[in-house]
Amino acid sequence: MPIYHIADAEEWQQARIDGEYRTSTRGRTLAQQGFIHASDLHQLLPTANLVYADADPATLVVLVIDPTRLPAESKVVYEPVPGAPDPFPHIFGPITVEAVIDTFPLEKDEDGSFRRV
């Protein structure tokens, strides 16, 4: 079952050149945070609307990650997040380009809420 990460589109393009992605969340690296934030599909849009509400959707891309393709050091652990009903997947290492099986954009509705394209 895939997991999802909202990435800055330019950072993802650079990761495709470098071979791996190392941004945890908006403005924080894997080294700073200790893990990369991810979501299950039902958590994706609420996360986008909470963390990226002021972002231009054209600057974002959603990475669809196959956890079985991540390197051994990039263990996925589901951890509780304060205020969230379900635990979120956290990736404790880099996301290799080979682990990203698809990408897709996000758009905003007329009310400014994110929706999946």
C-alpha positions in Angstrom: 0.0 0.0 0.0 1.6 3.3 -1.0 2.2 6.3 1.2 2.3 9.9 0.2 4.5 12.9 0.7 3.8 16.5 -0.4 7.0 17.9 -1.9 8.2 21.2 -3.3 8.2 20.6 -7.1 11.7 22.1 -7.5 13.1 20.0 -4.6 11.7 16.9 -6.2 13.2 17.8 -9.6 16.6 18.2 -7.9 16.1 14.8 -6.0 15.5 13.1 -9.4 19.0 14.3 -10.4 20.6 13.5 -7.0 18.9 10.1 -6.7 17.2 10.7 -3.4 14.9 13.1 -1.6 15.8 14.5 1.8 13.1 17.1 2.8 11.0 16.3 5.8 8.3 18.9 5.5 8.0 22.5 4.5 11.2 24.3 5.4 12.8 21.3 7.3 15.2 18.7 6.1 15.5 15.1 7.1 18.6 15.9 9.1 16.8 18.6 11.0 13.6 16.6 11.7 15.0 13.1 11.9 12.4 11.7 9.6 10.3 12.6 6.5 6.6 13.3 7.0 4.3 11.2 5.0 0.5 10.4 4.9 -1.9 7.6 4.1 -4.2 8.6 1.3 -7.1 9.7 3.6 -4.6 12.0 5.5 -3.2 13.7 2.3 -5.7 16.5 1.7 -6.2 17.4 5.4 -2.4 17.6 5.6 -2.2 19.8 2.5 -4.9 22.1 3.8 -3.2 22.4 7.2 0.4 22.7 6.3 0.3 24.2 2.8 -2.8 26.3 2.8 -0.9 29.4 1.7 1.1 27.6 -1.0 0.6 27.9 -4.7 -0.4 24.4 -5.8 1.8 24.8 -8.9 4.8 24.7 -6.6 3.8 21.3 -5.1 3.8 17.7 -6.2 2.6 14.6 -4.4 5.1 11.7 -4.3 3.5 8.3 -4.3 5.9 6.1 -2.4 6.1 2.3 -2.4 7.5 1.5 1.1 8.8 -1.8 -0.1 11.2 0.0 -2.5 12.7 2.2 0.1 16.3 1.4 1.2 16.7 -0.6 4.4 17.7 2.4 6.4 14.6 4.3 5.5 12.3 2.4 7.8 8.6 3.5 7.9 7.1 3.8 11.3 3.5 4.8 12.1 3.5 7.3 14.9 0.7 9.2 16.7 0.5 12.9 16.0 -1.2 15.2 18.5 -4.7 16.0 17.5 -4.9 13.4 14.7 -7.2 10.5 15.0 -4.8 8.1 13.2 -1.0 7.7 13.3 1.0 9.0 10.4 3.7 7.2 8.5 7.2 8.7 9.1 10.1 7.7 7.0 13.4 7.5 8.9 15.8 8.0 6.0 15.9 9.3 2.5 13.4 8.5 -0.2 15.1 7.1 -3.2 13.9 8.0 -6.6 13.2 4.3 -7.3 10.7 4.2 -4.4 8.5 6.9 -5.9 6.1 5.0 -8.2 4.1 8.0 -9.3 3.5 11.7 -8.8 0.5 13.9 -9.1 -0.4 17.6 -8.7 -2.8 19.2 -6.3 -5.3 21.9 -7.1 -7.4 24.2 -5.1 -11.2 24.5 -5.2 -13.0 27.9 -5.5 -12.9 28.1 -1.6 -9.1 27.7 -1.6 -9.1 24.1 -0.2 -6.8 21.6 -1.8 -8.2 18.8 -3.9 -6.6 16.0 -5.8 -6.5 16.4 -9.6 
